[in-house]
């Protein structure tokens, strides 16, 4: 049981680092304009939504280690399915090849998380 929890936690770390790598590359490549997304000014509500979305993998790193088995298994199935759908919808909005590549890698981590949680008995 502990092995699966560690694997799930590691997958969440990998997903978080993939997201952060995309953000860093976006800044250094010049594909980023401060205070805007797709040419639209970002509001405080949008920043709050972004921060909530980005903190999910961080929370899941810890939750994967401390939640009891049945809850842990289902949370590690439901949350990555949500993130998979969210990222799949957003995939066409990224013009850069590196962004699309990293999102596909992130989708792979989501699939692996669901698979390990589903196989957990």
C-alpha positions in Angstrom: 0.0 0.0 0.0 2.8 2.5 0.9 4.5 1.8 -2.4 1.4 3.0 -4.4 1.1 6.1 -2.2 4.7 7.0 -2.9 4.3 6.3 -6.7 1.1 8.5 -6.7 2.8 11.3 -4.8 5.8 11.1 -7.2 3.5 11.4 -10.2 2.0 14.5 -8.7 5.4 16.0 -8.2 6.3 15.2 -11.8 3.0 16.8 -13.0 3.7 19.9 -11.0 7.3 20.2 -12.3 6.0 19.8 -15.8 3.5 22.6 -15.3 6.2 24.8 -13.8 8.7 24.0 -16.6 6.1 25.2 -19.1 5.6 28.4 -17.3 9.4 29.0 -17.1 9.9 28.3 -20.8 7.0 30.6 -21.7 8.7 33.4 -19.8 12.1 32.9 -21.3 10.9 32.2 -24.8 9.1 35.6 -24.9 5.7 33.9 -25.3 4.5 35.6 -22.1 3.3 39.1 -21.5 3.0 40.1 -17.9 -0.6 40.6 -16.7 -2.1 39.1 -19.9 -3.4 35.7 -21.2 -4.0 35.5 -24.9 -3.9 39.3 -25.1 -6.5 39.8 -22.4 -5.8 41.5 -19.1 -5.9 39.1 -16.2 -8.3 40.1 -13.3 -7.9 39.2 -9.7 -10.6 36.6 -10.0 -8.7 35.0 -12.9 -5.4 35.0 -10.8 -7.3 33.3 -7.9 -8.7 30.6 -10.3 -5.2 30.1 -11.8 -3.7 29.8 -8.3 -6.4 27.3 -7.2 -5.8 25.2 -10.3 -2.0 25.2 -9.9 -2.1 24.3 -6.2 -4.1 21.1 -6.9 -1.0 19.0 -7.7 0.8 20.4 -4.7 -2.1 19.5 -2.4 -2.3 16.0 -4.1 1.4 15.3 -3.3 0.6 15.4 0.4 -2.9 13.9 0.1 -1.6 10.9 -1.7 0.6 10.2 1.3 -1.9 10.8 4.2 -5.4 10.0 3.0 -6.7 6.6 3.9 -7.0 3.9 1.2 -10.5 4.1 -0.2 -10.6 7.9 -0.2 -7.0 8.2 -1.5 -7.8 5.8 -4.4 -10.9 7.7 -5.6 -9.4 11.1 -5.2 -6.4 9.9 -7.3 -8.8 8.8 -10.0 -11.2 11.8 -10.0 -8.7 14.7 -9.7 -6.4 13.6 -12.6 -9.4 12.9 -14.8 -10.6 16.5 -14.2 -7.1 17.9 -14.9 -6.8 15.7 -18.0 -10.1 17.2 -19.4 -9.0 20.7 -18.5 -5.6 20.4 -20.2 -7.1 18.6 -23.2 -9.5 21.4 -23.8 -6.7 24.0 -23.4 -4.2 22.1 -25.7 -5.2 23.8 -28.9 -4.8 27.3 -27.4 -1.0 26.8 -27.0 0.8 27.8 -30.2 4.3 26.7 -29.2 5.6 23.1 -29.8 7.3 23.0 -26.4 4.0 23.9 -24.6 2.0 21.3 -26.5 4.7 18.7 -25.8 4.7 19.5 -22.1 0.9 19.3 -21.9 0.9 15.9 -23.6 3.6 14.8 -21.1 1.3 16.1 -18.3 -1.6 14.2 -19.8 0.5 11.1 -19.7 1.2 11.7 -16.0 -2.6 12.1 -15.4 -3.2 8.7 -17.2 -0.5 7.0 -15.1 -2.0 8.4 -11.9 -5.4 7.1 -12.8 -4.0 3.7 -13.8 -2.0 3.3 -10.6 -4.9 4.3 -8.5 -7.3 2.1 -10.4 -5.0 -0.9 -10.0 -4.5 -0.3 -6.3 -6.2 -3.1 -4.3 
